[in-house]
Amino acid sequence: MSTTGATVKPAARAGASRTAWLLHPLVRPIGALVALLLVDAFLVPGFFHLEVKEGHLYGAIIDILNRAAPLMLAALGMTLVIATRGIDISVGAVVALSGTVSAMLIGGSTPETPMALALAAALGVALLCGLWNGVLVAGIKLQPIVATLILMVAGRGLAQLLTDGQIVTVYYQPFFFLGSGYLAGLPFSLFVVAAVFAATLLLVKKTALGLFIQAVGINPVAARLAGLRTATLITFVYVFCSACAGLAGMLITSNIKSADANNAGLLLELDAILAVTLGGTSLAGGKFSLVGSVIGALIIQTLTSTIYSLGVPPEVNMVVKSIVVFAVCISQSSEFKNILRRSA
């Protein structure tokens, strides 16, 4: 009896260790990204080819990273909102509004407003949008989807009013560096994302902010009774989310050298929510992963690039995304995880 027990227990522990890594929240998004890259490696000629031109690094991988920068910023902000059981569907409108403000203030080849002041004003508008959402959600207690729906409609409408529905073109060369410039051979937008990611990671890991966000997401009532200022915290995450969207809007405007209030950031909020979900953050709130959200954004952009590279009609993009969402959500369900544990 004792000998059998001694042999069974190590075997059970070995089986558990073999499946433990499968249950890690980052395994599935990383696996999905690797699978997409392998598909590209086999089906897209020269996908991993990199070359240096005029001191800058070029290639399909660099292009994906550059194009994913606005989405990565939006996903970082959305991660903290979702971690508090919230949602922000006004991200695309904030992108359009901040991009419009920056483009209108900078103007032509000779800026009407100093660029630093124009960027600060655009970011300030984004912060006010986040404050508006936070007050509606935390102060007036509106449902997050309803509160942010108001700004989703009003924000883009305001951007269209400012531009009379026209595309505002920017000719100021230094402004273009923000979204399409290069630093140390890499797109400057990646350094913007890295700076925001590092600052956010430090805040949630080196301070109590991350623990407070998790506490509010798990049980907001208990968190409030424990002494946390839940209203202030919830307002902060919406302000932060809008700030990230504002930065994304300026990157997009700088990259395309114009502000299109009608189409800029259109459906970006859905991609941001998808990226956060793909990264392993639960829509039920609580635990979250900033790294996972960045990986999720890369998955979406790689998937989009793959579809275009293979000559698949763009209309199929949304269908493929829905299939990916379905597969990832199923893999994150508690029943699926129980099946994995039983199979061990």
Secondary structure, DSSP 8 states (H G I E B T S, - for coil): -HHHHHHHHHHHHHHHHHHHGGGSTTHHHHHHHHHHHHHHHHHSTTTT-EEEETTEEEEHHHHHHHHHHHHHHHHHHHHHHHHTT---TTHHHHHHHHHHHHHHHH-SSS-SS-HHHHHHHHHHHHHHHHHHHHIIIIIS---HHHHHHHHHHHHHHHHHHHHTT--EE---HHHHHHHH-EETTEEHHHHHHHHHHHHHHHHHHHSTHHHHHHHHHH-HHHHHHTT--HHHHHHHHHHHHHHHHHHHHHHHHHHHTEE-TTTTTTTHHHHHHHHHHHTT--TT-S---HHHHHHHHHHHHHHHHHHHHTT--TTHHHHHHHHHHHHHHHHHSHHHHHHHHHH-
